[in-house]
Amino acid sequence: MINTDNAERATKRPRKMAREPNIEVTVPASPNRPSKANLVLDLLMRSEGATLDQLVAATGWLPHTTRAALTELKKKGHVVTSDKVDGAARVYRVVTA
């Protein structure tokens, strides 16, 4: 004989349904604050250009990340040049047409 009192307690709770998706309107980044990629581009477009140390200090990125950003600028069609003067750091520039 089966005890029905225990059978009622042994049943599982009904499963909870997944939550409704939380649909919110996302506000884009403030137009007053440029992205770091735009900051790099602005530094490179200066007449004196920018060294890797200056780019790292301005963005807070590691040097290899900063070099990857230079590569991305090249992929986007910008002409990035680098000049090395004896005894000085390498200077990167974006050539404008």
C-alpha positions, -999 to +999 in steps of 0.1 A: +000+000+000+013+035-009+010+063+016-006+092-003+004+118+023+041+114+013+032+113-024+017+148-022+048+162-005+072+144-028+058+162-059+080+188-074+072+224-074+060+238-107+088+252-128+091+290-130+088+306-163+116+326-177+115+362-170+101+386-196+130+402-215+138+436-200+135+459-230+151+493-223+162+520-247+199+523-245+214+557-248+245+559-270+277+572-254+278+609-248+288+629-279+310+651-256+333+622-248+351+608-278+361+572-280+397+562-274+400+552-310+390+587-320+415+601-295+443+580-311+433+593-345+432+629-333+467+625-318+481+610-350+466+638-371+486+665-353+515+679-373+540+665-348+523+631-347+525+610-315+549+585-300+538+552-287+544+564-251+521+594-257+494+572-272+497+547-242+495+576-217+464+591-234+444+559-237+456+539-208+461+509-231+491+486-231+516+491-259+505+460-278+469+471-277+479+506-290+498+490-319+468+469-327+447+501-328+472+515-353+467+484-374+429+488-372+433+524-385+453+511-414+425+485-421+400+514-421+419+531-449+440+556-430+476+560-441+497+556-409+533+564-412+561+560-387+594+579-386+624+570-364+650+597-358+683+585-344+682+584-306+645+595-305+613+575-301+594+564-332+567+590-342+535+578-358+514+601-380+482+598-401+487+613-436+457+633-448+449+636-484 
